[in-house]
Amino acid sequence: MKKFCLILLLMAFVLPAAAQEKNKAVFVEPKDGYFNEISKEADRFATKQKSEGKIFKVDFEGMDLPKSLSEFTYQWHNEPVSQGLTGTCWSFSTTSYFETEVYRIHNRKIKISPIYTVYCEYVEKAKRFVRERGNSNFAEGSEANAVLKIWKEYGAMPLEQYTGLLAGQTVHDHRKLIDEMTAYLNGVKNSNNWNEDEVVSTIKSILNFYLGTPPATFKVDGDEMNAKEYFKKVVALNPDDYVEILSYMQKPYYKYVEYEVPDNWWKSEEYFNIPLDEFMTILKDAVKKGYTVSIGGDVSEPGIDSWHKVAMIPTFDIPSQYIDENARQFRFTNQTTTDDHGIHLVGMTTKNGKDWYLIKDSGAGSKNVDPKGYYFFSDDFVKLKMMNYTIHKDALPQSLKDKMK
């Protein structure tokens, strides 16, 4: 037996090894297996099922409402654009307004980057967050007068030089951006690490990652300039020519007051507060004279519908003859009227004895049906739900300008 095993051992060393066949690799499409099945089932069980409830809206059937731009007299403005998945309506609407102002005053058509303004605003919000030791609102929202505030400090930039979109990106999406900045600032607050330079540097790094780094200089018609020079030479609007008009009862009339909403994050007291009837008269007269305004207020009502393009106040809410400053203040006080959206009012018409305003809107709903990017707001809706607007002081009556001095 020992001899036989020795022979086998010797043969293993002497006989050549059999050639091993080489394996090959290929690229194949992945297939869903059982793991995928159980994952879907687990997700189904964990996900709360959506209810089949319906939204309470006005029945627009049979109403004679505006349907097209051709029914309106309106001023030149750039084509509507989408703010995407962001809360930056304040910048898109007011940038659009100032583009129209550049055309009205200088007869020049330009496109200004709304996201560069947003970028700079986040830097300013971060600074205030540090200085207020975390007791300052840091969110996407803001107010129309923030745009000029930023432009005076940082300048403005052509849209083509800074879109805020990364390579291959076609839709603005700031969800991860705001989540990351908010988480970082919460960490700063929890650790009590109030180093402003460090915080600003980190916020800029996050902004650069999600929005791209704004260029330090760029060329416009062959001339190289920076953002401040662009604002001064090309935009060429005088910030002192623009005023904020507000109307609510909780502050005295004919005074500059604070607009007491979270999006007024720097507690601006630049709002000149006037009675509602005067607020509406000035707006209507200004639009008739060829002015536009950046206007803001609430758009979460049963009388606003993106598929019919209209915003109106139904009689089951409040009849037209009862819409006054008391009804307006009541809704603002109980927070059914908020400052949730900024828009650009570009024109008006009268239909069946009712005034309607043409609204250019960057929100998603405005893109549902033609004319895409627009809404038609009734005079009643503006009167009850729109709280403030930015306007050129030349559009104001002299009697009001005297009171503003």
C-alpha positions as CSV (number, residue, x, y, z in Angstrom):
1,M,0.0,0.0,0.0
2,K,2.8,2.4,0.9
3,K,4.5,1.5,-2.4
4,F,1.3,2.3,-4.4
5,C,0.9,5.7,-2.8
6,L,4.5,6.6,-3.5
7,I,4.0,5.7,-7.2
8,L,0.9,8.0,-7.4
9,L,2.9,10.8,-5.8
10,L,5.7,10.5,-8.3
11,M,3.2,10.5,-11.2
12,A,1.8,13.8,-9.9
13,F,5.1,15.4,-10.3
14,V,6.1,13.8,-13.6
15,L,2.8,14.0,-15.6
16,P,2.1,17.4,-17.1
17,A,-0.9,19.4,-15.6
18,A,-4.0,19.5,-17.7
19,A,-4.5,22.9,-19.4
20,Q,-7.1,25.1,-17.7
21,E,-9.7,26.8,-19.9
22,K,-9.7,30.6,-19.6
23,N,-13.0,32.3,-18.6
24,K,-14.3,35.4,-20.4
25,A,-16.4,38.3,-19.1
26,V,-19.2,40.2,-20.8
27,F,-21.3,43.2,-19.9
28,V,-24.9,42.2,-19.2
29,E,-28.0,44.1,-18.2
30,P,-28.9,43.7,-14.5
31,K,-32.0,41.7,-13.7
32,D,-34.5,42.2,-11.0
33,G,-34.3,39.3,-8.6
34,Y,-36.1,38.2,-5.4
35,F,-34.3,40.9,-3.4
36,N,-36.0,43.5,-5.6
37,E,-39.4,41.9,-5.1
38,I,-39.1,42.0,-1.3
39,S,-37.7,45.5,-1.3
40,K,-40.8,46.7,-3.3
41,E,-43.1,44.9,-0.9
42,A,-41.3,46.4,2.1
43,D,-41.5,49.9,0.6
44,R,-45.2,49.4,-0.1
45,F,-45.9,48.5,3.4
46,A,-43.8,51.3,4.9
47,T,-45.2,54.0,2.6
48,K,-48.3,55.8,3.7
49,Q,-51.0,55.3,1.0
50,K,-52.2,58.6,-0.6
51,S,-55.8,59.4,0.2
52,E,-58.2,59.8,-2.7
53,G,-59.5,63.0,-1.3
54,K,-60.3,65.9,-3.6
55,I,-59.4,69.6,-3.5
56,F,-62.1,72.1,-2.8
57,K,-62.1,74.5,-5.8
58,V,-64.4,77.0,-7.6
59,D,-66.5,75.5,-10.3
60,F,-65.3,77.5,-13.3
61,E,-67.8,75.9,-15.8
62,G,-69.7,78.5,-17.7
63,M,-67.7,81.5,-16.5
64,D,-66.7,84.1,-19.0
65,L,-63.0,84.5,-18.0
66,P,-59.9,85.8,-19.8
67,K,-58.3,83.1,-21.9
68,S,-55.5,84.6,-23.9
69,L,-52.8,87.3,-23.9
70,S,-54.5,89.0,-26.8
71,E,-57.2,90.2,-24.4
72,F,-54.7,92.2,-22.4
73,T,-52.7,95.4,-22.9
74,Y,-49.3,94.7,-21.5
75,Q,-45.7,96.0,-21.4
76,W,-42.6,94.3,-22.8
77,H,-41.1,91.6,-20.7
78,N,-38.8,88.7,-21.2
79,E,-40.4,85.4,-21.8
80,P,-41.5,83.5,-18.7
81,V,-39.0,81.1,-17.2
82,S,-39.3,78.5,-14.5
83,Q,-37.9,78.7,-11.0
84,G,-37.9,74.9,-10.9
85,L,-37.9,73.2,-7.6
86,T,-36.8,76.2,-5.6
87,G,-38.4,78.8,-3.3
88,T,-36.9,81.7,-5.1
89,C,-39.9,83.3,-6.7
90,W,-38.9,86.6,-5.0
91,S,-35.8,86.8,-7.2
92,F,-37.3,85.5,-10.4
93,S,-40.3,87.9,-10.3
94,T,-38.3,91.0,-9.2
95,T,-35.5,90.3,-11.7
96,S,-38.1,90.1,-14.4
97,Y,-39.6,93.4,-13.2
98,F,-36.2,95.2,-13.3
99,E,-35.5,93.7,-16.8
100,T,-38.7,95.4,-17.9
101,E,-37.6,98.6,-16.2
102,V,-34.3,98.6,-18.1
103,Y,-36.3,98.3,-21.3
104,R,-38.7,101.1,-20.3
105,I,-36.0,103.5,-19.2
106,H,-33.1,102.6,-21.5
107,N,-34.8,100.8,-24.4
108,R,-32.4,97.8,-23.9
109,K,-33.4,94.2,-23.7
110,I,-31.2,92.2,-21.2
111,K,-31.5,89.1,-19.2
112,I,-30.2,89.2,-15.6
113,S,-29.3,86.1,-13.5
114,P,-31.8,85.6,-10.7
115,I,-29.6,82.8,-9.2
116,Y,-26.6,85.0,-8.8
117,T,-28.8,87.2,-6.6
118,V,-29.9,84.1,-4.7
119,Y,-26.3,83.0,-4.2
120,C,-25.3,86.3,-2.7
121,E,-28.4,86.4,-0.5
122,Y,-27.5,83.1,1.1
123,V,-24.1,84.5,1.9
124,E,-25.8,87.5,3.6
125,K,-28.3,85.2,5.4
126,A,-25.4,83.2,6.7
127,K,-23.6,86.3,8.0
128,R,-26.7,87.4,9.8
129,F,-27.3,83.9,11.2
130,V,-23.9,84.1,12.8
131,R,-24.3,87.7,14.1
132,E,-27.8,86.9,15.6
133,R,-26.4,83.6,17.1
134,G,-28.8,81.5,15.1
135,N,-31.9,83.7,15.7
136,S,-32.2,84.8,12.1
137,N,-34.4,83.1,9.5
138,F,-32.3,81.0,7.0
139,A,-34.6,79.7,4.3
140,E,-35.3,80.0,0.6
141,G,-37.9,82.8,0.8
142,S,-37.3,86.5,0.7
143,E,-38.9,89.7,-0.4
144,A,-38.8,91.8,-3.6
145,N,-36.7,94.6,-2.0
146,A,-33.9,92.0,-1.3
147,V,-33.0,92.1,-4.9
148,L,-31.9,95.8,-4.9
149,K,-30.3,95.3,-1.5
150,I,-28.1,92.5,-3.0
151,W,-27.4,94.4,-6.2
152,K,-26.2,97.4,-4.3
153,E,-23.8,95.3,-2.3
154,Y,-22.7,92.6,-4.8
155,G,-23.8,93.8,-8.2
156,A,-25.7,91.8,-10.8
157,M,-24.7,89.4,-13.5
158,P,-26.0,88.5,-17.1
159,L,-28.0,85.3,-17.2
160,E,-25.7,83.8,-19.8
161,Q,-22.7,84.2,-17.5
162,Y,-24.3,82.6,-14.5
163,T,-27.4,80.3,-14.9
164,G,-27.0,78.5,-11.6
165,L,-27.3,75.2,-13.5
166,L,-24.6,72.6,-13.6
167,A,-23.5,70.9,-16.8
168,G,-26.3,68.8,-18.1
169,Q,-28.8,70.2,-15.6
170,T,-31.9,71.8,-17.2
171,V,-34.2,72.4,-14.1
172,H,-33.3,74.4,-11.0
173,D,-33.4,72.1,-7.9
174,H,-32.3,73.5,-4.6
175,R,-33.7,70.8,-2.3
176,K,-30.3,69.2,-1.5
177,L,-28.7,72.7,-1.4
178,I,-30.9,74.1,1.3
179,D,-30.9,70.8,3.3
180,E,-27.1,70.8,3.4
181,M,-26.7,74.5,4.3
182,T,-29.4,74.2,6.9
183,A,-27.8,71.1,8.5
184,Y,-24.4,72.8,8.5
185,L,-25.8,76.0,10.2
186,N,-27.7,73.9,12.8
187,G,-24.3,72.2,13.6
188,V,-22.7,75.6,13.9
189,K,-25.5,76.7,16.4
190,N,-25.3,73.4,18.4
191,S,-21.5,73.7,18.7
192,N,-21.6,77.4,19.4
193,N,-18.9,77.9,16.7
194,W,-19.6,81.5,15.6
195,N,-16.7,82.0,13.3
196,E,-18.2,84.2,10.6
197,D,-15.3,83.8,8.1
198,E,-15.4,80.1,8.5
199,V,-19.2,79.9,8.2
200,V,-19.3,82.1,5.1
201,S,-16.4,80.1,3.5
202,T,-18.3,76.8,4.0
203,I,-21.6,78.2,2.8
204,K,-19.9,79.4,-0.4
205,S,-18.3,76.0,-0.9
206,I,-21.8,74.4,-0.7
207,L,-23.2,77.0,-3.1
208,N,-20.4,76.5,-5.5
209,F,-20.9,72.7,-5.5
210,Y,-24.7,72.9,-6.2
211,L,-24.9,76.1,-8.3
212,G,-21.4,76.6,-9.8
213,T,-18.9,79.3,-8.9
214,P,-19.9,82.7,-10.1
215,P,-17.2,84.3,-12.4
216,A,-15.2,87.1,-11.0
217,T,-15.3,88.9,-14.3
218,F,-17.0,88.4,-17.7
219,K,-17.3,90.1,-21.0
220,V,-20.4,92.1,-22.1
221,D,-20.3,93.3,-25.7
222,G,-16.5,92.9,-25.7
223,D,-16.0,94.9,-22.5
224,E,-14.7,93.0,-19.4
225,M,-16.4,93.9,-16.2
226,N,-17.4,92.5,-12.8
227,A,-20.8,92.2,-11.2
228,K,-20.8,95.7,-9.6
229,E,-19.7,97.3,-12.9
230,Y,-22.5,95.4,-14.7
231,F,-25.1,96.7,-12.3
232,K,-23.8,100.3,-12.6
233,K,-23.1,100.4,-16.4
234,V,-25.6,98.0,-18.0
235,V,-28.5,97.6,-15.6
236,A,-28.1,101.3,-14.8
237,L,-31.1,101.7,-12.6
238,N,-31.1,104.0,-9.6
239,P,-32.1,102.0,-6.5
240,D,-33.5,105.2,-4.9
241,D,-36.1,105.4,-7.6
242,Y,-38.0,102.4,-6.3
243,V,-40.3,102.1,-3.3
244,E,-42.1,99.4,-1.5
245,I,-45.8,99.9,-1.0
246,L,-47.7,97.9,1.6
247,S,-51.2,97.9,2.9
248,Y,-52.2,96.4,6.2
249,M,-53.9,97.7,9.4
250,Q,-51.5,96.5,12.0
251,K,-49.1,99.3,11.4
252,P,-49.9,103.1,11.1
253,Y,-50.7,104.4,7.6
254,Y,-48.4,106.9,5.8
255,K,-45.4,105.6,7.7
256,Y,-42.4,103.5,6.8
257,V,-42.9,100.2,8.6
258,E,-41.7,96.7,8.9
259,Y,-43.4,94.0,6.9
260,E,-43.9,91.5,9.6
261,V,-43.4,88.2,7.8
262,P,-40.6,85.6,8.1
263,D,-39.3,86.2,4.6
264,N,-38.4,89.7,5.6
265,W,-35.5,88.1,7.3
266,W,-33.5,91.3,7.8
267,K,-36.5,93.1,9.4
268,S,-36.6,95.8,6.7
269,E,-38.6,98.9,7.6
270,E,-38.7,100.3,4.1
271,Y,-42.4,99.6,3.4
272,F,-44.6,102.6,3.1
273,N,-48.0,101.6,4.5
274,I,-51.1,103.1,2.9
275,P,-54.9,102.4,3.0
276,L,-56.2,99.7,0.8
277,D,-58.3,101.9,-1.6
278,E,-55.3,104.0,-2.3
279,F,-53.1,100.9,-2.7
280,M,-55.4,99.7,-5.4
281,T,-55.9,103.1,-7.1
282,I,-52.2,103.7,-7.4
283,L,-51.6,100.2,-8.8
284,K,-54.4,100.5,-11.4
285,D,-53.3,104.0,-12.5
286,A,-49.7,103.0,-12.8
287,V,-50.4,100.0,-15.0
288,K,-52.6,102.1,-17.2
289,K,-49.7,104.6,-17.6
290,G,-47.4,101.8,-18.8
291,Y,-45.7,100.7,-15.6
292,T,-45.3,97.2,-14.3
293,V,-44.8,96.1,-10.7
294,S,-43.3,93.2,-8.7
295,I,-46.1,92.1,-6.4
296,G,-46.4,89.6,-3.7
297,G,-49.0,87.9,-1.6
298,D,-50.9,84.7,-1.2
299,V,-51.9,82.2,-3.9
300,S,-53.3,79.3,-1.9
301,E,-57.1,79.8,-2.4
302,P,-60.0,77.9,-3.9
303,G,-60.4,80.7,-6.5
304,I,-57.0,80.2,-8.1
305,D,-56.6,77.4,-10.7
306,S,-53.6,76.7,-12.9
307,W,-55.7,74.8,-15.5
308,H,-58.0,77.8,-16.1
309,K,-55.1,80.3,-15.6
310,V,-57.2,82.5,-13.3
311,A,-57.2,83.8,-9.7
312,M,-60.5,85.1,-8.4
313,I,-62.4,85.5,-5.1
314,P,-65.6,83.4,-5.1
315,T,-68.8,84.7,-3.5
316,F,-68.9,81.8,-1.1
317,D,-65.6,83.2,0.3
318,I,-66.6,86.9,0.4
319,P,-68.7,88.9,-2.0
320,S,-66.8,91.6,-3.9
321,Q,-68.6,94.5,-2.1
322,Y,-67.3,93.3,1.3
323,I,-63.7,93.1,0.3
324,D,-62.1,95.9,2.3
325,E,-59.1,96.5,4.6
326,N,-60.8,94.7,7.5
327,A,-61.4,91.5,5.4
328,R,-57.8,91.7,4.2
329,Q,-56.3,92.2,7.7
330,F,-58.5,89.4,9.1
331,R,-57.0,86.9,6.7
332,F,-53.4,88.2,7.3
333,T,-53.9,88.0,11.0
334,N,-55.2,84.5,11.0
335,Q,-52.5,83.5,8.5
336,T,-54.8,82.4,5.7
337,T,-53.1,85.2,3.8
338,T,-49.3,84.9,3.8
339,D,-46.4,86.2,1.7
340,D,-46.0,82.8,-0.1
341,H,-45.4,84.0,-3.7
342,G,-43.8,86.8,-5.7
343,I,-45.0,87.6,-9.3
344,H,-44.6,90.2,-12.0
345,L,-47.7,92.1,-12.9
346,V,-47.2,93.2,-16.6
347,G,-50.6,94.4,-17.9
348,M,-54.4,94.6,-17.5
349,T,-57.7,94.4,-19.2
350,T,-61.4,95.0,-18.4
351,K,-63.9,92.2,-19.1
352,N,-67.6,92.4,-18.4
353,G,-66.9,95.5,-16.3
354,K,-64.3,93.7,-14.2
355,D,-60.6,94.6,-14.1
356,W,-58.1,91.7,-14.7
357,Y,-54.3,91.8,-14.3
358,L,-51.9,89.9,-16.5
359,I,-49.4,88.1,-14.3
360,K,-46.0,86.6,-15.4
361,D,-45.3,83.8,-13.0
362,S,-42.2,81.6,-12.5
363,G,-44.1,78.9,-10.5
364,A,-44.7,75.4,-11.9
365,G,-48.5,75.8,-12.1
366,S,-48.3,78.6,-14.6
367,K,-46.7,76.1,-17.1
368,N,-49.6,73.6,-17.1
369,V,-51.5,75.0,-20.1
370,D,-51.2,77.8,-22.6
371,P,-50.4,80.6,-22.3
372,K,-47.6,79.1,-20.4
373,G,-46.0,81.2,-17.7
374,Y,-49.0,83.4,-17.1
375,Y,-52.1,83.9,-14.8
376,F,-55.0,86.2,-15.0
377,F,-55.7,87.8,-11.6
378,S,-59.0,89.5,-10.9
379,D,-59.1,92.9,-9.3
380,D,-60.8,91.4,-6.2
381,F,-58.0,88.8,-5.8
382,V,-55.3,91.4,-5.8
383,K,-57.3,93.6,-3.4
384,L,-57.8,90.8,-0.9
385,K,-54.7,88.7,-1.2
386,M,-51.8,90.7,-2.6
387,M,-50.0,92.5,0.2
388,N,-47.3,94.7,-1.3
389,Y,-45.6,95.8,-4.5
390,T,-42.4,97.3,-5.7
391,I,-42.9,100.3,-8.0
392,H,-41.0,103.2,-9.6
393,K,-41.7,106.4,-7.6
394,D,-42.6,108.3,-10.8
395,A,-45.7,106.1,-10.9
396,L,-46.9,107.6,-7.6
397,P,-49.1,110.6,-7.3
398,Q,-47.4,113.7,-6.0
399,S,-49.6,113.8,-2.9
400,L,-48.2,110.4,-1.8
401,K,-44.6,111.3,-2.7
402,D,-45.0,114.4,-0.4
403,K,-46.0,112.1,2.5
404,M,-43.1,109.8,1.9
405,K,-40.5,112.5,2.4
